[in-house]
């Protein structure tokens, strides 16, 4: 939308978004200046070796062993490459071999799929570079090869200071000062509203919705949205407009 000229067709000086948040009770909200959600990158690593009989591993180049070493070593990006005061998440979420079901066959290749999450552009660049180096060099050391595809997704969602303060002040008027959290921790989840925040100053706000009956957080098959917070969210968005564009 931004790339296709959203703000040229519909001029706006600032932008705001609202997301329900089970971690806060109904009637509360959270907004902070700076990073709120992380950049979301996708990683695919294909490790190629030479398959063979599981009873004769010395005749093979085992990509499963190489994959295991890569998975473990990738965690050093967070523990040994990035400052402890910074944040990065490297998660390998899927592992697929070129054959399934056979208990005695070493496969030809293994495919790993995962994600990298960061807040700072410099950390994002470092994580991408180290991920490629670790994967290819470990594979090479074990006689295998590694093909790495690193696809950058949403950038980090970063609230501008003035607009975050404005969003908090509107929330205090509606919900009461004690119900507006301004020291809320950022999350490593991602959000495409980040593209709008790159184009215009604004704020991304979390609206408390309370825990679902099963205690489920977001993106869970048992998650149950609390319909009772809909008027709170709608009223808050209307209040942002009323306070930003007062009738004269």
C-alpha positions in Angstrom: 0.0 0.0 0.0 2.8 2.4 0.9 4.8 1.5 -2.2 1.7 2.0 -4.4 1.2 5.6 -3.1 -1.1 5.3 -0.1 0.0 8.5 1.4 0.1 10.3 -1.9 -3.6 9.5 -2.5 -4.6 9.9 1.2 -2.2 12.4 2.8 -1.5 11.8 6.5 0.9 13.4 8.9 0.9 10.6 11.4 -0.4 7.0 11.7 -1.6 4.8 14.5 -2.5 1.1 14.9 -4.1 -1.0 17.6 -3.5 -4.7 18.4 -5.3 -6.7 21.0 -3.0 -8.2 23.6 -3.9 -11.1 25.9 -1.0 -10.2 28.3 -3.0 -7.1 29.5 -6.4 -7.1 31.2 -9.3 -5.4 29.5 -9.4 -1.7 30.2 -5.6 -1.3 29.9 -3.3 -0.4 27.0 0.4 -0.2 26.4 2.5 2.0 24.2 6.2 2.9 24.2 8.6 4.9 22.1 11.2 3.1 20.1 11.1 -0.6 18.9 7.8 -2.4 19.6 8.0 -5.4 17.3 10.9 -7.0 15.5 12.1 -7.3 11.9 11.0 -10.7 10.6 13.3 -12.6 8.2 13.0 -16.0 6.7 15.9 -18.4 6.3 16.2 -21.6 4.2 19.4 -23.7 4.4 19.9 -26.8 2.3 22.8 -29.0 3.3 23.9 -31.4 0.7 26.1 -34.5 1.3 26.3 -38.0 0.0 23.6 -40.5 1.1 24.1 -44.1 1.8 23.5 -47.0 4.2 23.1 -46.1 7.8 25.3 -49.0 8.8 28.2 -47.7 6.6 28.4 -44.0 7.4 32.1 -43.9 6.4 31.1 -44.1 2.8 28.7 -41.1 3.1 28.8 -37.4 3.8 26.0 -37.2 6.3 24.0 -34.0 5.9 22.0 -34.8 9.1 25.1 -34.6 11.2 26.0 -31.3 9.4 22.5 -30.0 10.0 22.7 -30.8 13.7 26.0 -28.9 14.0 24.7 -25.9 12.1 21.5 -25.8 14.2 23.6 -25.7 17.4 26.2 -23.3 16.1 23.6 -20.8 14.9 22.7 -20.1 18.5 26.1 -18.5 19.0 24.9 -15.5 17.0 22.8 -14.5 20.0 25.2 -15.7 22.7 28.6 -14.7 21.2 28.1 -12.3 18.3 25.5 -9.8 19.5 25.8 -7.6 22.6 23.9 -9.0 25.6 22.2 -5.6 25.7 20.8 -6.0 22.2 18.2 -8.6 21.0 18.3 -11.2 18.3 16.4 -14.5 17.9 17.5 -17.3 15.6 15.0 -20.1 15.4 15.3 -23.2 13.2 11.6 -24.3 13.0 11.6 -27.1 10.4 13.9 -29.9 9.3 13.2 -32.0 6.3 15.4 -34.7 4.8 15.4 -36.0 1.2 13.9 -39.3 2.4 11.5 -40.2 5.1 10.5 -43.5 6.7 13.6 -45.6 6.1 15.4 -46.2 9.4 18.7 -47.3 7.8 19.3 -44.8 5.0 21.4 -41.6 5.3 19.8 -38.9 3.1 21.4 -36.9 0.3 20.3 -33.6 1.7 18.6 -31.8 4.6 16.6 -28.6 4.4 16.3 -26.3 7.4 13.7 -23.5 7.6 13.6 -20.8 10.2 13.4 -17.2 11.2 15.6 -14.4 12.4 14.2 -11.6 14.5 16.0 -8.3 15.3 15.3 -4.7 16.3 18.3 -2.8 14.9 19.4 -2.7 11.3 23.0 -3.2 12.3 22.1 -6.3 14.2 20.0 -7.6 11.3 23.0 -7.2 8.9 25.3 -9.0 11.4 22.8 -11.9 11.9 22.5 -12.4 8.2 26.2 -12.4 7.6 27.0 -14.7 10.5 24.2 -17.1 9.6 25.6 -17.5 6.1 29.2 -17.9 7.3 28.4 -20.4 10.0 26.2 -22.6 7.7 28.6 -22.7 4.8 31.8 -23.1 6.8 30.5 -25.9 9.0 29.2 -27.7 6.0 32.5 -27.4 4.3 34.4 -28.6 7.3 32.3 -31.8 7.3 32.6 -32.4 3.6 29.1 -31.1 2.7 27.9 -27.9 1.1 25.3 -25.4 2.2 23.0 -23.2 0.1 21.6 -20.4 2.2 18.6 -18.2 1.1 18.0 -15.3 3.5 14.8 -13.3 2.7 14.2 -10.1 4.5 10.6 -9.6 5.6 8.9 -6.8 7.6 11.3 -4.2 9.1 11.2 -3.5 12.8 8.1 -1.7 14.1 9.4 1.5 15.7 7.2 4.1 17.4 8.3 7.7 17.2 8.6 9.5 20.5 6.2 12.3 20.1 3.4 10.2 18.7 3.9 7.5 21.3 3.5 10.1 24.0 0.4 11.5 22.3 -1.1 7.9 22.1 -0.4 7.5 25.8 -2.0 10.8 26.8 -5.2 9.9 24.8 -5.2 6.5 26.6 -4.9 8.2 30.0 -8.0 10.3 29.2 -10.0 7.3 28.3 -8.7 4.5 30.5 -7.1 6.4 33.4 -3.5 7.1 33.9 -2.9 3.9 36.0 -4.2 1.8 33.1 -1.7 3.0 30.5 1.6 1.1 30.4 4.5 3.0 28.9 7.3 0.6 30.0 5.8 -2.4 28.1 8.5 -4.7 26.8 8.8 -5.0 23.0 8.0 -8.4 21.4 10.0 -10.3 18.8 6.8 -10.9 16.8 6.5 -8.9 13.5 4.0 -6.5 12.0 3.6 -5.0 8.5 2.4 -1.7 10.0 6.2 -1.2 10.3 6.2 0.0 6.6 3.7 2.8 7.5 5.9 3.8 10.4 8.9 4.1 8.1 6.9 6.5 5.9 5.2 8.5 8.6 5.7 9.1 12.4 3.2 7.2 14.5 2.6 4.6 17.2 1.6 1.0 17.4 -0.5 0.4 20.5 -1.4 -2.8 22.5 -5.0 -3.0 23.8 -5.6 -5.3 26.8 -8.0 -8.1 26.1 -7.4 -10.5 29.0 -6.5 -14.2 28.8 -8.7 -16.5 26.8 -10.5 -19.3 28.8 -7.6 -21.7 28.0 -5.0 -19.2 28.8 -3.9 -19.1 25.1 -1.8 -16.4 23.7 -2.0 -15.2 20.0 -1.7 -17.5 17.0 -3.1 -20.5 18.8 -5.9 -22.7 17.6 -7.7 -22.4 20.9 -7.4 -18.6 21.1 -10.6 -16.8 21.8 -10.9 -13.0 21.1 -12.7 -11.0 23.8 -15.5 -9.2 22.0 -16.1 -7.0 25.0 -13.0 -4.9 24.2 -14.2 -4.0 20.7 -15.9 -0.8 22.0 -12.8 0.1 23.9 -10.6 -0.2 20.9 -13.1 1.6 18.6 -13.5 4.4 21.1 -9.8 4.8 21.5 -9.2 5.1 17.8 -11.9 7.7 17.6 -10.4 9.6 20.5 -7.0 9.7 18.7 -8.7 11.4 15.8 -10.7 13.8 18.0 -7.6 14.9 19.9 -5.4 15.1 16.9 -7.9 17.0 14.7 -10.0 19.0 17.1 -13.1 20.7 15.7 -12.6 24.5 15.4 
